[in-house]
Amino acid sequence: MPEVKTVFREVLPKKGQLSIEDVPTMILCKPKLLPLKSVTLEKLEKMQMEAQEAVRQQELATKEQLQ
């Protein structure tokens, strides 16, 4: 069976109006990765860890002074 290729010609009206229907379609894009922790939360946790470390250092210093 020979394949028959049909060629479609563009037909524009010579009289009347030409209308084009624009249908909104879904556009796929890359997913946006959100951080599990915000920058502010990470800063707060870092400050808290530093404060806890400072308290530990002070406690060790007071223990050494008492001995």
PDB file of N, CA, C and O in Angstrom:
ATOM      1  N   MET A   1       0.842  -1.177   0.000  1.00  0.00           N
ATOM      2  CA  MET A   1       0.000   0.000   0.000  1.00  0.00           C
ATOM      3  C   MET A   1       0.888   1.242   0.000  1.00  0.00           C
ATOM      4  O   MET A   1       1.637   1.455   0.954  1.00  0.00           O
ATOM      5  N   PRO A   2       0.827   2.022  -0.990  1.00  0.00           N
ATOM      6  CA  PRO A   2       1.602   3.262  -1.003  1.00  0.00           C
ATOM      7  C   PRO A   2       0.952   4.294  -0.083  1.00  0.00           C
ATOM      8  O   PRO A   2      -0.270   4.440  -0.041  1.00  0.00           O
ATOM      9  N   GLU A   3       1.801   4.997   0.646  1.00  0.00           N
ATOM     10  CA  GLU A   3       1.288   6.025   1.550  1.00  0.00           C
ATOM     11  C   GLU A   3       0.992   7.287   0.761  1.00  0.00           C
ATOM     12  O   GLU A   3       1.803   7.729  -0.052  1.00  0.00           O
ATOM     13  N   VAL A   4      -0.140   7.844   0.999  1.00  0.00           N
ATOM     14  CA  VAL A   4      -0.538   9.070   0.311  1.00  0.00           C
ATOM     15  C   VAL A   4      -0.411  10.213   1.302  1.00  0.00           C
ATOM     16  O   VAL A   4      -1.044  10.210   2.358  1.00  0.00           O
ATOM     17  N   LYS A   5       0.407  11.180   0.953  1.00  0.00           N
ATOM     18  CA  LYS A   5       0.571  12.346   1.825  1.00  0.00           C
ATOM     19  C   LYS A   5      -0.289  13.473   1.272  1.00  0.00           C
ATOM     20  O   LYS A   5      -0.124  13.915   0.135  1.00  0.00           O
ATOM     21  N   THR A   6      -1.196  13.913   2.101  1.00  0.00           N
ATOM     22  CA  THR A   6      -2.033  15.023   1.669  1.00  0.00           C
ATOM     23  C   THR A   6      -1.450  16.317   2.208  1.00  0.00           C
ATOM     24  O   THR A   6      -1.011  16.385   3.356  1.00  0.00           O
ATOM     25  N   VAL A   7      -1.451  17.306   1.397  1.00  0.00           N
ATOM     26  CA  VAL A   7      -0.925  18.610   1.787  1.00  0.00           C
ATOM     27  C   VAL A   7      -2.119  19.547   1.952  1.00  0.00           C
ATOM     28  O   VAL A   7      -2.952  19.694   1.057  1.00  0.00           O
ATOM     29  N   PHE A   8      -2.174  20.168   3.112  1.00  0.00           N
ATOM     30  CA  PHE A   8      -3.258  21.105   3.369  1.00  0.00           C
ATOM     31  C   PHE A   8      -2.796  22.505   3.002  1.00  0.00           C
ATOM     32  O   PHE A   8      -1.702  22.935   3.368  1.00  0.00           O
ATOM     33  N   ARG A   9      -3.643  23.197   2.281  1.00  0.00           N
ATOM     34  CA  ARG A   9      -3.354  24.575   1.917  1.00  0.00           C
ATOM     35  C   ARG A   9      -4.064  25.503   2.883  1.00  0.00           C
ATOM     36  O   ARG A   9      -5.172  25.223   3.343  1.00  0.00           O
ATOM     37  N   GLU A  10      -3.410  26.604   3.178  1.00  0.00           N
ATOM     38  CA  GLU A  10      -4.023  27.600   4.038  1.00  0.00           C
ATOM     39  C   GLU A  10      -5.011  28.409   3.206  1.00  0.00           C
ATOM     40  O   GLU A  10      -4.674  28.900   2.129  1.00  0.00           O
ATOM     41  N   VAL A  11      -6.219  28.540   3.709  1.00  0.00           N
ATOM     42  CA  VAL A  11      -7.249  29.286   2.980  1.00  0.00           C
ATOM     43  C   VAL A  11      -7.658  30.473   3.825  1.00  0.00           C
ATOM     44  O   VAL A  11      -8.143  30.311   4.945  1.00  0.00           O
ATOM     45  N   LEU A  12      -7.463  31.655   3.296  1.00  0.00           N
ATOM     46  CA  LEU A  12      -7.882  32.868   3.989  1.00  0.00           C
ATOM     47  C   LEU A  12      -9.091  33.439   3.268  1.00  0.00           C
ATOM     48  O   LEU A  12      -9.126  33.479   2.038  1.00  0.00           O
ATOM     49  N   PRO A  13     -10.085  33.883   4.035  1.00  0.00           N
ATOM     50  CA  PRO A  13     -11.273  34.434   3.377  1.00  0.00           C
ATOM     51  C   PRO A  13     -10.962  35.780   2.715  1.00  0.00           C
ATOM     52  O   PRO A  13     -10.205  36.597   3.240  1.00  0.00           O
ATOM     53  N   LYS A  14     -11.570  35.978   1.555  1.00  0.00           N
ATOM     54  CA  LYS A  14     -11.378  37.252   0.846  1.00  0.00           C
ATOM     55  C   LYS A  14     -12.426  38.264   1.277  1.00  0.00           C
ATOM     56  O   LYS A  14     -12.226  39.466   1.108  1.00  0.00           O
ATOM     57  N   LYS A  15     -13.530  37.803   1.827  1.00  0.00           N
ATOM     58  CA  LYS A  15     -14.584  38.679   2.323  1.00  0.00           C
ATOM     59  C   LYS A  15     -14.950  38.233   3.737  1.00  0.00           C
ATOM     60  O   LYS A  15     -14.768  37.068   4.090  1.00  0.00           O
ATOM     61  N   GLY A  16     -15.452  39.136   4.521  1.00  0.00           N
ATOM     62  CA  GLY A  16     -15.903  38.786   5.852  1.00  0.00           C
ATOM     63  C   GLY A  16     -14.797  38.938   6.887  1.00  0.00           C
ATOM     64  O   GLY A  16     -13.771  39.569   6.634  1.00  0.00           O
ATOM     65  N   GLN A  17     -15.020  38.353   8.048  1.00  0.00           N
ATOM     66  CA  GLN A  17     -14.071  38.481   9.152  1.00  0.00           C
ATOM     67  C   GLN A  17     -13.314  37.177   9.369  1.00  0.00           C
ATOM     68  O   GLN A  17     -13.840  36.082   9.171  1.00  0.00           O
ATOM     69  N   LEU A  18     -12.083  37.332   9.774  1.00  0.00           N
ATOM     70  CA  LEU A  18     -11.274  36.185  10.135  1.00  0.00           C
ATOM     71  C   LEU A  18     -11.217  36.134  11.658  1.00  0.00           C
ATOM     72  O   LEU A  18     -10.782  37.101  12.284  1.00  0.00           O
ATOM     73  N   SER A  19     -11.636  35.055  12.254  1.00  0.00           N
ATOM     74  CA  SER A  19     -11.615  34.965  13.713  1.00  0.00           C
ATOM     75  C   SER A  19     -10.668  33.846  14.138  1.00  0.00           C
ATOM     76  O   SER A  19     -10.605  32.779  13.527  1.00  0.00           O
ATOM     77  N   ILE A  20      -9.949  34.132  15.191  1.00  0.00           N
ATOM     78  CA  ILE A  20      -9.029  33.151  15.756  1.00  0.00           C
ATOM     79  C   ILE A  20      -9.458  32.925  17.191  1.00  0.00           C
ATOM     80  O   ILE A  20      -9.649  33.877  17.948  1.00  0.00           O
ATOM     81  N   GLU A  21      -9.608  31.677  17.559  1.00  0.00           N
ATOM     82  CA  GLU A  21     -10.023  31.342  18.913  1.00  0.00           C
ATOM     83  C   GLU A  21      -8.779  31.037  19.735  1.00  0.00           C
ATOM     84  O   GLU A  21      -8.038  30.101  19.434  1.00  0.00           O
ATOM     85  N   ASP A  22      -8.559  31.822  20.761  1.00  0.00           N
ATOM     86  CA  ASP A  22      -7.414  31.622  21.635  1.00  0.00           C
ATOM     87  C   ASP A  22      -7.882  30.893  22.886  1.00  0.00           C
ATOM     88  O   ASP A  22      -8.647  31.432  23.685  1.00  0.00           O
ATOM     89  N   VAL A  23      -7.420  29.683  23.040  1.00  0.00           N
ATOM     90  CA  VAL A  23      -7.825  28.863  24.183  1.00  0.00           C
ATOM     91  C   VAL A  23      -6.654  28.804  25.157  1.00  0.00           C
ATOM     92  O   VAL A  23      -5.556  28.396  24.777  1.00  0.00           O
ATOM     93  N   PRO A  24      -6.874  29.206  26.410  1.00  0.00           N
ATOM     94  CA  PRO A  24      -5.772  29.122  27.375  1.00  0.00           C
ATOM     95  C   PRO A  24      -5.390  27.660  27.625  1.00  0.00           C
ATOM     96  O   PRO A  24      -6.249  26.789  27.764  1.00  0.00           O
ATOM     97  N   THR A  25      -4.104  27.422  27.677  1.00  0.00           N
ATOM     98  CA  THR A  25      -3.615  26.064  27.911  1.00  0.00           C
ATOM     99  C   THR A  25      -2.703  26.051  29.127  1.00  0.00           C
ATOM    100  O   THR A  25      -2.195  27.087  29.557  1.00  0.00           O
ATOM    101  N   MET A  26      -2.509  24.877  29.662  1.00  0.00           N
ATOM    102  CA  MET A  26      -1.623  24.715  30.805  1.00  0.00           C
ATOM    103  C   MET A  26      -0.175  24.785  30.327  1.00  0.00           C
ATOM    104  O   MET A  26       0.183  24.197  29.307  1.00  0.00           O
ATOM    105  N   ILE A  27       0.639  25.502  31.069  1.00  0.00           N
ATOM    106  CA  ILE A  27       2.056  25.588  30.754  1.00  0.00           C
ATOM    107  C   ILE A  27       2.812  24.912  31.890  1.00  0.00           C
ATOM    108  O   ILE A  27       2.672  25.290  33.053  1.00  0.00           O
ATOM    109  N   LEU A  28       3.608  23.918  31.545  1.00  0.00           N
ATOM    110  CA  LEU A  28       4.375  23.212  32.559  1.00  0.00           C
ATOM    111  C   LEU A  28       5.701  23.940  32.764  1.00  0.00           C
ATOM    112  O   LEU A  28       6.363  24.328  31.801  1.00  0.00           O
ATOM    113  N   CYS A  29       6.074  24.118  34.005  1.00  0.00           N
ATOM    114  CA  CYS A  29       7.340  24.772  34.312  1.00  0.00           C
ATOM    115  C   CYS A  29       8.056  23.958  35.391  1.00  0.00           C
ATOM    116  O   CYS A  29       7.493  23.038  35.984  1.00  0.00           O
ATOM    117  N   LYS A  30       9.306  24.329  35.621  1.00  0.00           N
ATOM    118  CA  LYS A  30      10.085  23.625  36.637  1.00  0.00           C
ATOM    119  C   LYS A  30       9.472  23.852  38.005  1.00  0.00           C
ATOM    120  O   LYS A  30       9.013  24.955  38.300  1.00  0.00           O
ATOM    121  N   PRO A  31       9.457  22.831  38.842  1.00  0.00           N
ATOM    122  CA  PRO A  31       8.948  23.036  40.202  1.00  0.00           C
ATOM    123  C   PRO A  31       9.916  23.907  40.991  1.00  0.00           C
ATOM    124  O   PRO A  31      11.133  23.796  40.846  1.00  0.00           O
ATOM    125  N   LYS A  32       9.367  24.756  41.811  1.00  0.00           N
ATOM    126  CA  LYS A  32      10.194  25.625  42.637  1.00  0.00           C
ATOM    127  C   LYS A  32      10.457  24.922  43.965  1.00  0.00           C
ATOM    128  O   LYS A  32       9.520  24.558  44.676  1.00  0.00           O
ATOM    129  N   LEU A  33      11.704  24.736  44.289  1.00  0.00           N
ATOM    130  CA  LEU A  33      12.069  24.064  45.522  1.00  0.00           C
ATOM    131  C   LEU A  33      12.106  25.078  46.654  1.00  0.00           C
ATOM    132  O   LEU A  33      12.797  26.094  46.574  1.00  0.00           O
ATOM    133  N   LEU A  34      11.369  24.795  47.688  1.00  0.00           N
ATOM    134  CA  LEU A  34      11.340  25.670  48.845  1.00  0.00           C
ATOM    135  C   LEU A  34      12.232  25.079  49.931  1.00  0.00           C
ATOM    136  O   LEU A  34      12.252  23.863  50.125  1.00  0.00           O
ATOM    137  N   PRO A  35      12.962  25.923  50.631  1.00  0.00           N
ATOM    138  CA  PRO A  35      13.812  25.394  51.699  1.00  0.00           C
ATOM    139  C   PRO A  35      12.952  24.846  52.835  1.00  0.00           C
ATOM    140  O   PRO A  35      11.857  25.341  53.102  1.00  0.00           O
ATOM    141  N   LEU A  36      13.470  23.822  53.490  1.00  0.00           N
ATOM    142  CA  LEU A  36      12.735  23.249  54.613  1.00  0.00           C
ATOM    143  C   LEU A  36      12.712  24.214  55.790  1.00  0.00           C
ATOM    144  O   LEU A  36      11.749  24.258  56.554  1.00  0.00           O
ATOM    145  N   LYS A  37      13.787  24.985  55.924  1.00  0.00           N
ATOM    146  CA  LYS A  37      13.855  25.988  56.982  1.00  0.00           C
ATOM    147  C   LYS A  37      14.119  27.338  56.333  1.00  0.00           C
ATOM    148  O   LYS A  37      14.887  27.446  55.377  1.00  0.00           O
ATOM    149  N   SER A  38      13.478  28.350  56.862  1.00  0.00           N
ATOM    150  CA  SER A  38      13.711  29.679  56.322  1.00  0.00           C
ATOM    151  C   SER A  38      15.064  30.197  56.810  1.00  0.00           C
ATOM    152  O   SER A  38      15.625  29.690  57.782  1.00  0.00           O
ATOM    153  N   VAL A  39      15.562  31.189  56.137  1.00  0.00           N
ATOM    154  CA  VAL A  39      16.850  31.776  56.496  1.00  0.00           C
ATOM    155  C   VAL A  39      16.769  32.367  57.904  1.00  0.00           C
ATOM    156  O   VAL A  39      17.709  32.251  58.690  1.00  0.00           O
ATOM    157  N   THR A  40      15.649  32.995  58.207  1.00  0.00           N
ATOM    158  CA  THR A  40      15.474  33.604  59.530  1.00  0.00           C
ATOM    159  C   THR A  40      15.488  32.536  60.618  1.00  0.00           C
ATOM    160  O   THR A  40      16.101  32.728  61.669  1.00  0.00           O
ATOM    161  N   LEU A  41      14.820  31.418  60.373  1.00  0.00           N
ATOM    162  CA  LEU A  41      14.800  30.337  61.359  1.00  0.00           C
ATOM    163  C   LEU A  41      16.194  29.772  61.565  1.00  0.00           C
ATOM    164  O   LEU A  41      16.582  29.471  62.694  1.00  0.00           O
ATOM    165  N   GLU A  42      16.959  29.625  60.476  1.00  0.00           N
ATOM    166  CA  GLU A  42      18.328  29.132  60.611  1.00  0.00           C
ATOM    167  C   GLU A  42      19.178  30.101  61.428  1.00  0.00           C
ATOM    168  O   GLU A  42      19.988  29.667  62.247  1.00  0.00           O
ATOM    169  N   LYS A  43      19.003  31.416  61.216  1.00  0.00           N
ATOM    170  CA  LYS A  43      19.753  32.415  61.992  1.00  0.00           C
ATOM    171  C   LYS A  43      19.384  32.331  63.467  1.00  0.00           C
ATOM    172  O   LYS A  43      20.251  32.393  64.338  1.00  0.00           O
ATOM    173  N   LEU A  44      18.080  32.189  63.740  1.00  0.00           N
ATOM    174  CA  LEU A  44      17.636  32.094  65.137  1.00  0.00           C
ATOM    175  C   LEU A  44      18.206  30.853  65.809  1.00  0.00           C
ATOM    176  O   LEU A  44      18.647  30.911  66.957  1.00  0.00           O
ATOM    177  N   GLU A  45      18.199  29.727  65.094  1.00  0.00           N
ATOM    178  CA  GLU A  45      18.753  28.505  65.669  1.00  0.00           C
ATOM    179  C   GLU A  45      20.244  28.644  65.920  1.00  0.00           C
ATOM    180  O   GLU A  45      20.754  28.161  66.931  1.00  0.00           O
ATOM    181  N   LYS A  46      20.942  29.299  65.010  1.00  0.00           N
ATOM    182  CA  LYS A  46      22.378  29.504  65.180  1.00  0.00           C
ATOM    183  C   LYS A  46      22.644  30.382  66.399  1.00  0.00           C
ATOM    184  O   LYS A  46      23.543  30.101  67.192  1.00  0.00           O
ATOM    185  N   MET A  47      21.849  31.456  66.543  1.00  0.00           N
ATOM    186  CA  MET A  47      22.012  32.344  67.701  1.00  0.00           C
ATOM    187  C   MET A  47      21.745  31.585  68.994  1.00  0.00           C
ATOM    188  O   MET A  47      22.457  31.769  69.981  1.00  0.00           O
ATOM    189  N   GLN A  48      20.717  30.727  68.992  1.00  0.00           N
ATOM    190  CA  GLN A  48      20.370  29.955  70.182  1.00  0.00           C
ATOM    191  C   GLN A  48      21.492  28.988  70.539  1.00  0.00           C
ATOM    192  O   GLN A  48      21.840  28.846  71.711  1.00  0.00           O
ATOM    193  N   MET A  49      22.065  28.318  69.526  1.00  0.00           N
ATOM    194  CA  MET A  49      23.170  27.381  69.783  1.00  0.00           C
ATOM    195  C   MET A  49      24.378  28.134  70.340  1.00  0.00           C
ATOM    196  O   MET A  49      25.042  27.651  71.257  1.00  0.00           O
ATOM    197  N   GLU A  50      24.666  29.321  69.784  1.00  0.00           N
ATOM    198  CA  GLU A  50      25.792  30.114  70.281  1.00  0.00           C
ATOM    199  C   GLU A  50      25.556  30.555  71.722  1.00  0.00           C
ATOM    200  O   GLU A  50      26.481  30.554  72.535  1.00  0.00           O
ATOM    201  N   ALA A  51      24.307  30.934  72.039  1.00  0.00           N
ATOM    202  CA  ALA A  51      23.979  31.346  73.403  1.00  0.00           C
ATOM    203  C   ALA A  51      24.126  30.166  74.363  1.00  0.00           C
ATOM    204  O   ALA A  51      24.642  30.328  75.469  1.00  0.00           O
ATOM    205  N   GLN A  52      23.676  28.981  73.949  1.00  0.00           N
ATOM    206  CA  GLN A  52      23.809  27.806  74.806  1.00  0.00           C
ATOM    207  C   GLN A  52      25.283  27.461  75.020  1.00  0.00           C
ATOM    208  O   GLN A  52      25.675  27.071  76.119  1.00  0.00           O
ATOM    209  N   GLU A  53      26.086  27.601  73.988  1.00  0.00           N
ATOM    210  CA  GLU A  53      27.515  27.326  74.110  1.00  0.00           C
ATOM    211  C   GLU A  53      28.180  28.329  75.048  1.00  0.00           C
ATOM    212  O   GLU A  53      29.061  27.971  75.830  1.00  0.00           O
ATOM    213  N   ALA A  54      27.752  29.588  74.964  1.00  0.00           N
ATOM    214  CA  ALA A  54      28.307  30.603  75.860  1.00  0.00           C
ATOM    215  C   ALA A  54      27.949  30.295  77.309  1.00  0.00           C
ATOM    216  O   ALA A  54      28.780  30.475  78.200  1.00  0.00           O
ATOM    217  N   VAL A  55      26.726  29.833  77.559  1.00  0.00           N
ATOM    218  CA  VAL A  55      26.305  29.481  78.918  1.00  0.00           C
ATOM    219  C   VAL A  55      27.130  28.304  79.431  1.00  0.00           C
ATOM    220  O   VAL A  55      27.552  28.288  80.587  1.00  0.00           O
ATOM    221  N   ARG A  56      27.354  27.323  78.564  1.00  0.00           N
ATOM    222  CA  ARG A  56      28.174  26.176  78.972  1.00  0.00           C
ATOM    223  C   ARG A  56      29.592  26.615  79.338  1.00  0.00           C
ATOM    224  O   ARG A  56      30.166  26.148  80.322  1.00  0.00           O
ATOM    225  N   GLN A  57      30.141  27.513  78.533  1.00  0.00           N
ATOM    226  CA  GLN A  57      31.491  28.007  78.803  1.00  0.00           C
ATOM    227  C   GLN A  57      31.537  28.736  80.147  1.00  0.00           C
ATOM    228  O   GLN A  57      32.482  28.571  80.918  1.00  0.00           O
ATOM    229  N   GLN A  58      30.517  29.539  80.419  1.00  0.00           N
ATOM    230  CA  GLN A  58      30.469  30.267  81.702  1.00  0.00           C
ATOM    231  C   GLN A  58      30.333  29.287  82.858  1.00  0.00           C
ATOM    232  O   GLN A  58      30.967  29.464  83.899  1.00  0.00           O
ATOM    233  N   GLU A  59      29.503  28.245  82.684  1.00  0.00           N
ATOM    234  CA  GLU A  59      29.342  27.259  83.751  1.00  0.00           C
ATOM    235  C   GLU A  59      30.653  26.532  84.019  1.00  0.00           C
ATOM    236  O   GLU A  59      31.007  26.289  85.172  1.00  0.00           O
ATOM    237  N   LEU A  60      31.365  26.188  82.968  1.00  0.00           N
ATOM    238  CA  LEU A  60      32.659  25.534  83.147  1.00  0.00           C
ATOM    239  C   LEU A  60      33.646  26.470  83.843  1.00  0.00           C
ATOM    240  O   LEU A  60      34.421  26.037  84.696  1.00  0.00           O
ATOM    241  N   ALA A  61      33.617  27.729  83.484  1.00  0.00           N
ATOM    242  CA  ALA A  61      34.528  28.696  84.098  1.00  0.00           C
ATOM    243  C   ALA A  61      34.201  28.867  85.585  1.00  0.00           C
ATOM    244  O   ALA A  61      35.113  28.952  86.408  1.00  0.00           O
ATOM    245  N   THR A  62      32.917  28.917  85.939  1.00  0.00           N
ATOM    246  CA  THR A  62      32.563  29.066  87.352  1.00  0.00           C
ATOM    247  C   THR A  62      32.921  27.819  88.140  1.00  0.00           C
ATOM    248  O   THR A  62      33.324  27.926  89.298  1.00  0.00           O
ATOM    249  N   LYS A  63      32.785  26.633  87.544  1.00  0.00           N
ATOM    250  CA  LYS A  63      33.161  25.395  88.224  1.00  0.00           C
ATOM    251  C   LYS A  63      34.667  25.364  88.484  1.00  0.00           C
ATOM    252  O   LYS A  63      35.112  24.935  89.549  1.00  0.00           O
ATOM    253  N   GLU A  64      35.437  25.817  87.511  1.00  0.00           N
ATOM    254  CA  GLU A  64      36.901  25.834  87.665  1.00  0.00           C
ATOM    255  C   GLU A  64      37.324  26.839  88.740  1.00  0.00           C
ATOM    256  O   GLU A  64      38.292  26.599  89.461  1.00  0.00           O
ATOM    257  N   GLN A  65      36.611  27.955  88.852  1.00  0.00           N
ATOM    258  CA  GLN A  65      36.950  28.955  89.859  1.00  0.00           C
ATOM    259  C   GLN A  65      36.638  28.445  91.258  1.00  0.00           C
ATOM    260  O   GLN A  65      37.344  28.771  92.211  1.00  0.00           O
ATOM    261  N   LEU A  66      35.580  27.643  91.385  1.00  0.00           N
ATOM    262  CA  LEU A  66      35.203  27.127  92.688  1.00  0.00           C
ATOM    263  C   LEU A  66      36.167  26.061  93.168  1.00  0.00           C
ATOM    264  O   LEU A  66      36.288  25.846  94.374  1.00  0.00           O
ATOM    265  N   GLN A  67      36.838  25.404  92.283  1.00  0.00           N
ATOM    266  CA  GLN A  67      37.735  24.324  92.703  1.00  0.00           C
ATOM    267  C   GLN A  67      39.072  24.826  93.099  1.00  0.00           C
ATOM    268  O   GLN A  67      39.940  24.040  93.477  1.00  0.00           O
TER     269      GLN A  67
END
